[in-house]
Amino acid sequence: MKILYEKRPLMIAHRGASGYELENTKEAFIAAGNRSFYGIETDVRVTKDGYLIVFHDADLKRLKGLEDKIRDLTLQEIKSVSLTKGFNHIDYYQIPTFKEYLKICKYYQKKAIIELKHGFNEKTINQLILEIQEQEMLDESIIISFNMEYLINIRKKLPYLQIQYLTGEELDDERINLCINYRFDVDLQKDLVTPEIINFFHHHKLKVNAWTVDNVDEAKRLIMMNIDYLTSNFLE
């Protein structure tokens, strides 16, 4: 669904176009690629054998009914998983690799919005950066995370990469100052966004994203505040 508004923010497909296909699958990314979204957001995790895959949850319980944790599974084991929950028009979905996600973003010329989940270290952060560079997507990627340490680590390696600090909590002075000092845009849970917050970050030449906005009236309210990005499962 497209928002008809004179001045629209840049729209980001949450876990792909997950209102149309199962979240964080190639089908969801392609569905977003075929629509007017500016970017495609995903979640990146590390397998037992050190590969990068895209999956939101720490385990398979919600989407497969299994207790297995992603960190305890090899890439081969993850590739054998058939996700059957969510949509009836496809028999099953598979969990993609991070490279597969990047290739889809590149093909459809969409910004890659990459959330780092728990479990990264120096080696796997370097691996993530390398895979982005190999796809020539460094200028077309935005890294986001709840983990401030990850973001600071990446900023020191890549001074000009677009980065957003992600949070569902009110920002305290320490985190605000870190965002200003390290030039992190902010990605806020929608109920936290106020005109004052947007004006404050705009004053410091930083941008504001809101997640996850699926209600048109809510989107219009945020647009009136001059929000820069909106993340949605299906609003374009």
Phi, psi and chi 1 to 4 in degrees:
 res  aa     phi    psi   chi1   chi2   chi3   chi4
   1 MET       -  126.6  178.7 -173.8  -62.9      -
   2 LYS   -92.0  141.0  -68.1 -173.7  178.6 -179.4
   3 ILE   -89.3  119.4  -55.1  172.7      -      -
   4 LEU   -91.2  104.5  -60.3  177.1      -      -
   5 TYR  -150.8  145.8 -135.0   75.3      -      -
   6 GLU   -61.2  -45.2 -175.8  176.1  -10.3      -
   7 LYS  -119.7  110.5 -177.1  179.2 -179.8 -177.8
   8 ARG  -106.8  146.2  -64.0 -164.0  -47.7  143.5
   9 PRO   -74.7  170.9   28.9  -34.5      -      -
  10 LEU   -76.0  127.4  -61.8  173.2      -      -
  11 MET   -96.9  134.8  -58.2  -59.4  -65.0      -
  12 ILE  -119.1  130.6  -63.6  168.3      -      -
  13 ALA   -81.0  116.0      -      -      -      -
  14 HIS   -74.0  114.3 -176.1 -125.1      -      -
  15 ARG    56.3   39.3  -54.0  179.0 -162.3  172.4
  16 GLY    80.7 -174.1      -      -      -      -
  17 ALA   -78.3   75.4      -      -      -      -
  18 SER   -78.3   -1.2   52.9      -      -      -
  19 GLY   -80.4  -10.7      -      -      -      -
  20 TYR  -116.6  -30.5  -58.6   94.9      -      -
  21 GLU  -138.4  164.5  -61.1  -74.5   -1.5      -
  22 LEU   -61.5  133.1 -173.9   63.3      -      -
  23 GLU   -50.5  144.0   62.9 -177.2   64.5      -
  24 ASN    55.5   37.6  -79.9  -28.0      -      -
  25 THR  -119.4  163.2   59.4      -      -      -
  26 LYS   -58.4  -37.0  -73.2 -170.0  -74.3 -174.4
  27 GLU   -62.0  -41.3  -70.3   81.6    0.7      -
  28 ALA   -67.3  -37.9      -      -      -      -
  29 PHE   -68.4  -40.4  -58.3  144.9      -      -
  30 ILE   -67.1  -39.0  -69.1  168.5      -      -
  31 ALA   -60.8  -38.7      -      -      -      -
  32 ALA   -69.3  -38.9      -      -      -      -
  33 GLY   -61.6  -31.9      -      -      -      -
  34 ASN   -86.7    4.4  -79.6  -46.9      -      -
  35 ARG  -117.1 -175.5  -69.9  174.0  166.5   81.9
  36 SER   -88.1   10.0   64.1      -      -      -
  37 PHE   -56.6  143.3  -69.6  103.8      -      -
  38 TYR   -73.0  -42.6  165.5   76.5      -      -
  39 GLY  -141.4  164.9      -      -      -      -
  40 ILE  -122.4  117.7  -56.2  174.1      -      -
  41 GLU   -90.6  146.5 -173.5  -95.8   -6.8      -
  42 THR  -148.7  171.9 -162.1      -      -      -
  43 ASP  -118.5  132.0  -52.7  -81.2      -      -
  44 VAL  -114.0  132.1 -175.0      -      -      -
  45 ARG  -127.8  166.4  -69.5 -171.2  177.4  -85.9
  46 VAL  -111.7  132.1 -176.7      -      -      -
  47 THR   -79.9  173.2   67.4      -      -      -
  48 LYS   -58.6  -37.5 -178.8  179.8  179.4  179.8
  49 ASP   -97.1   18.0   48.5  -10.6      -      -
  50 GLY    86.4   15.3      -      -      -      -
  51 TYR   -90.6  154.9  -72.4   90.3      -      -
  52 LEU   -98.9  124.7  -57.2 -179.7      -      -
  53 ILE  -128.3  167.1   58.1   96.8      -      -
  54 VAL  -111.3  120.8  -64.6      -      -      -
  55 PHE  -167.1  137.6 -161.0   73.7      -      -
  56 HIS   -78.1  -52.3  177.7  -90.3      -      -
  57 ASP   -77.7  158.6  -61.2   -5.5      -      -
  58 ALA   -74.0  -22.2      -      -      -      -
  59 ASP  -135.8  179.5   57.1   48.9      -      -
  60 LEU   -95.4    8.4  -63.2  171.4      -      -
  61 LYS   -61.3  -48.9 -172.7  172.8 -177.6  179.3
  62 ARG   -68.6  -40.4  179.0  170.2   63.1   92.0
  63 LEU  -101.4   -8.5  -66.3 -178.5      -      -
  64 LYS  -135.7  -15.2 -177.2   62.3  178.7  175.2
  65 GLY    79.3   18.8      -      -      -      -
  66 LEU  -115.9  151.3  -60.6  175.0      -      -
  67 GLU   -85.2   -7.8  -61.0  -69.2  -20.3      -
  68 ASP   -56.7  136.3  -58.0   74.4      -      -
  69 LYS   -94.0  143.5  -64.5 -175.0 -177.5  -58.9
  70 ILE   -56.7  -40.5  -62.8  -64.2      -      -
  71 ARG   -66.3  -17.3   70.4 -174.5 -176.9 -158.8
  72 ASP   -98.3    2.8  -63.9  -29.5      -      -
  73 LEU  -113.3  143.5  -62.0  172.9      -      -
  74 THR   -79.5  167.0   65.2      -      -      -
  75 LEU   -59.4  -42.4  178.2   62.2      -      -
  76 GLN   -60.5  -41.9 -176.5  176.5   -2.6      -
  77 GLU   -65.9  -39.8  -71.1  169.9  -29.8      -
  78 ILE   -66.6  -39.6  -76.0  170.2      -      -
  79 LYS   -66.9  -19.3  -81.0  -61.2 -171.9 -178.8
  80 SER   -86.3   -7.0   69.5      -      -      -
  81 VAL   -78.5  131.4  172.3      -      -      -
  82 SER  -107.7  115.2  -61.9      -      -      -
  83 LEU   -88.3  118.8  -58.4  175.1      -      -
  84 THR  -114.5   -2.4   55.0      -      -      -
  85 LYS   -90.5  141.9  -62.7 -173.3 -177.2 -118.8
  86 GLY   121.3  -56.2      -      -      -      -
  87 PHE  -134.8  135.0  -67.0   83.8      -      -
  88 ASN   -87.6  -12.9  -65.3  -34.1      -      -
  89 HIS   -81.0   -4.4   61.4  -86.5      -      -
  90 ILE  -129.0  135.4  -70.3 -178.3      -      -
  91 ASP   -63.7  -42.4  -68.4  -25.2      -      -
  92 TYR  -159.9  158.4   66.3   89.5      -      -
  93 TYR  -117.4  155.2  -64.5   84.9      -      -
  94 GLN  -113.3  157.4  -72.3 -173.0  -45.9      -
  95 ILE   -83.7  120.7  -60.3  171.7      -      -
  96 PRO   -81.3  163.4   -6.0   23.0      -      -
  97 THR   -83.9  164.4   63.7      -      -      -
  98 PHE   -62.5  -38.7 -179.4   52.9      -      -
  99 LYS   -61.1  -41.3  -74.4 -177.6 -178.3  179.3
 100 GLU   -61.8  -41.7  -70.9  172.2  -36.4      -
 101 TYR   -61.0  -47.4  157.1   78.0      -      -
 102 LEU   -61.1  -40.2  -73.4  173.4      -      -
 103 LYS   -63.5  -37.2  -73.2 -179.8  178.3  179.9
 104 ILE   -67.7  -44.3  -67.5  170.9      -      -
 105 CYS   -59.2  -43.1  -70.4      -      -      -
 106 LYS   -65.4  -44.3 -176.8  176.2 -178.2  178.2
 107 TYR   -60.8  -43.2  178.3   82.3      -      -
 108 TYR   -90.5    2.9  -72.7   98.2      -      -
 109 GLN    57.2   49.3  -61.9 -177.8  -37.5      -
 110 LYS  -111.7  147.0  -57.8  -65.4 -174.9 -179.8
 111 LYS   -66.8  133.6 -170.1   74.9   88.1  171.4
 112 ALA   -89.7  115.9      -      -      -      -
 113 ILE  -104.5  107.4  -43.7  -63.0      -      -
 114 ILE  -113.0  110.2  -57.4  158.8      -      -
 115 GLU   -93.9  125.1 -179.6 -179.9  -14.4      -
 116 LEU   -88.4  118.6  -84.3   62.0      -      -
 117 LYS   -87.9 -172.2  -53.7  -59.9  -78.7 -171.6
 118 HIS   -67.2  147.8 -179.4   72.8      -      -
 119 GLY   112.9    3.8      -      -      -      -
 120 PHE   -85.2  152.2  -82.2   83.0      -      -
 121 ASN  -139.3 -172.8   54.8   30.9      -      -
 122 GLU   -57.3  -43.7 -176.3   72.0   14.3      -
 123 LYS   -64.6  -46.6  179.6 -179.8  177.9 -179.8
 124 THR   -76.2  -27.0   47.7      -      -      -
 125 ILE   -65.2  -43.4  -75.5  175.3      -      -
 126 ASN   -62.6  -38.3  -72.8  -22.4      -      -
 127 GLN   -63.5  -43.5 -179.6 -178.4  -18.3      -
 128 LEU   -59.3  -46.5  178.6  113.6      -      -
 129 ILE   -61.8  -42.4  -67.3  170.5      -      -
 130 LEU   -62.0  -43.0  178.5   60.6      -      -
 131 GLU   -65.4  -36.1  -68.3 -170.4   15.9      -
 132 ILE   -65.1  -44.1  -64.2  171.7      -      -
 133 GLN   -64.1  -39.3  -70.4  172.2  -32.7      -
 134 GLU   -62.2  -30.7  -73.5  175.1  -16.8      -
 135 GLN   -89.8    4.7  -63.1  -57.7  -39.9      -
 136 GLU    54.4   44.6  -60.8  178.8  -29.4      -
 137 MET  -115.2   11.3  -75.1  -71.8  -71.5      -
 138 LEU   -61.2  -40.0 -156.2   56.7      -      -
 139 ASP   -78.9   -9.3  -68.3  -23.9      -      -
 140 GLU  -113.4   23.7  -58.0  -56.5  -34.3      -
 141 SER  -126.2  148.1  -64.4      -      -      -
 142 ILE  -126.8  124.9  -60.2  175.0      -      -
 143 ILE   -93.2  132.5  -58.2  -66.2      -      -
 144 ILE  -130.8  151.8   68.1  175.9      -      -
 145 SER  -169.0  152.2 -175.5      -      -      -
 146 PHE   -75.5  -18.4  -72.2   96.8      -      -
 147 ASN   -91.4  105.7 -170.3  -49.4      -      -
 148 MET   -63.6  -34.2 -175.1   69.6   80.4      -
 149 GLU   -63.1  -40.6  -69.2 -178.0    8.1      -
 150 TYR   -57.4  -46.8  -66.8  167.2      -      -
 151 LEU   -66.3  -40.4  -58.4 -177.7      -      -
 152 ILE   -64.4  -42.0  -67.7  172.2      -      -
 153 ASN   -57.2  -47.4 -177.0  -38.5      -      -
 154 ILE   -67.7  -39.8  -66.6  169.8      -      -
 155 ARG   -60.2  -38.1  170.5   59.7   75.9 -131.4
 156 LYS   -67.0  -29.8  -70.5  176.8  179.2  178.2
 157 LYS   -81.9  -36.4  -61.4  174.2 -170.9  -64.8
 158 LEU  -131.7   87.5  -62.4  167.3      -      -
 159 PRO   -60.3  -25.8  -21.0   32.2      -      -
 160 TYR  -109.9    3.4  -58.7  106.7      -      -
 161 LEU   -68.3  140.8 -178.6   68.4      -      -
 162 GLN   -72.3  129.2  -72.2 -176.2  -92.3      -
 163 ILE  -136.9  140.0  -65.4  176.1      -      -
 164 GLN  -125.2  131.0  -65.9 -179.5    1.9      -
 165 TYR   -83.5  125.4  174.4   59.8      -      -
 166 LEU  -103.1  131.3  176.5   63.1      -      -
 167 THR  -155.2  149.2 -175.2      -      -      -
 168 GLY  -110.7   12.6      -      -      -      -
 169 GLU  -120.5  158.7  -59.0  175.6  -10.0      -
 170 GLU   -63.4  140.7  -70.4 -171.8   11.8      -
 171 LEU   -78.2  129.9  -70.0  166.4      -      -
 172 ASP   -92.3  173.9   56.0   25.1      -      -
 173 ASP   -61.8  -36.2  -71.2  -17.4      -      -
 174 GLU   -63.3  -47.1  179.6 -177.9    2.8      -
 175 ARG   -70.6  -35.3  -72.8 -179.0  -68.5  171.8
 176 ILE   -60.5  -44.8  -71.3  172.2      -      -
 177 ASN   -66.1  -36.3  -72.6  -27.7      -      -
 178 LEU   -64.5  -41.1  -74.0  170.0      -      -
 179 CYS   -61.6  -42.2  -72.2      -      -      -
 180 ILE   -67.4  -46.9  -66.5  170.2      -      -
 181 ASN   -66.7  -36.6  -67.9  -22.6      -      -
 182 TYR   -99.2    3.8  -74.9  101.6      -      -
 183 ARG    60.9   48.9  -48.7  -52.4  -59.6  160.1
 184 PHE   -95.5  126.2  -63.2  153.9      -      -
 185 ASP   -67.3  170.3  -63.3  -32.1      -      -
 186 VAL  -120.6  146.2  -69.9      -      -      -
 187 ASP  -124.8  101.2 -167.8  -14.1      -      -
 188 LEU  -108.2  144.2  -56.3  176.1      -      -
 189 GLN   -58.2  136.5 -161.0  -83.1  -23.8      -
 190 LYS   -55.2  -34.7   61.1  179.1 -175.0  -79.4
 191 ASP   -70.7  -13.5  -65.0  -26.2      -      -
 192 LEU   -86.5  -13.9  -62.7  177.8      -      -
 193 VAL   -79.5  128.7 -179.8      -      -      -
 194 THR  -131.7  160.9   64.5      -      -      -
 195 PRO   -57.5  -35.7  -24.5   34.2      -      -
 196 GLU   -64.3  -41.9  -68.3   75.4   19.2      -
 197 ILE   -65.2  -45.3  -74.9  176.3      -      -
 198 ILE   -62.5  -45.2  -68.7  176.5      -      -
 199 ASN   -62.4  -38.7  -69.9  -22.7      -      -
 200 PHE   -62.2  -49.7  174.5   83.7      -      -
 201 PHE   -70.5  -34.7  -78.7  100.8      -      -
 202 HIS   -64.2  -36.1  -76.5 -179.9      -      -
 203 HIS   -59.3  -34.3  173.8   74.2      -      -
 204 HIS   -92.7   14.0  -70.8  -80.6      -      -
 205 LYS    60.3   37.7  -64.4 -178.8  169.3   52.4
 206 LEU  -118.0  153.5  -62.3  171.5      -      -
 207 LYS  -104.5  162.8  -63.8  178.5  179.4  179.5
 208 VAL  -127.6  130.5 -178.4      -      -      -
 209 ASN  -113.6  148.4 -175.0    7.0      -      -
 210 ALA  -123.9  137.1      -      -      -      -
 211 TRP  -131.1  159.3   59.5  -88.7      -      -
 212 THR  -102.0  122.1  -58.6      -      -      -
 213 VAL  -108.3  106.2 -175.9      -      -      -
 214 ASP  -114.6   -4.7  -71.2  -22.9      -      -
 215 ASN  -100.5  128.6  178.7  -83.8      -      -
 216 VAL   -62.2  -42.2  171.9      -      -      -
 217 ASP   -63.8  -39.3  -70.2  -23.4      -      -
 218 GLU   -64.2  -41.6 -175.9   72.6   28.9      -
 219 ALA   -61.8  -43.6      -      -      -      -
 220 LYS   -64.3  -37.2  -70.6  179.7  177.7  178.8
 221 ARG   -60.3  -43.7 -179.2 -176.4   71.8   84.7
 222 LEU   -71.6  -34.6  -68.3  162.5      -      -
 223 ILE   -63.3  -39.0  -69.0  169.1      -      -
 224 MET   -62.6  -24.3  -69.8  -65.5  -67.7      -
 225 MET   -83.4   -3.8  -63.6 -178.6 -163.2      -
 226 ASN    74.6   39.1 -157.5   25.4      -      -
 227 ILE   -64.4  148.6 -166.0   92.4      -      -
 228 ASP   -88.5  -39.4  -59.6  -71.9      -      -
 229 TYR  -134.8  150.7  -55.0   91.7      -      -
 230 LEU  -128.8  132.7  -72.6  179.4      -      -
 231 THR  -104.0  127.8  -61.8      -      -      -
 232 SER  -145.1  155.2  177.5      -      -      -
 233 ASN   -77.1  -25.1  -69.3  -53.0      -      -
 234 PHE  -152.2  -15.6   56.6   86.4      -      -
 235 LEU   -69.0  135.3  -66.8 -178.5      -      -
 236 GLU  -112.7      -  -63.7  176.8   57.7      -
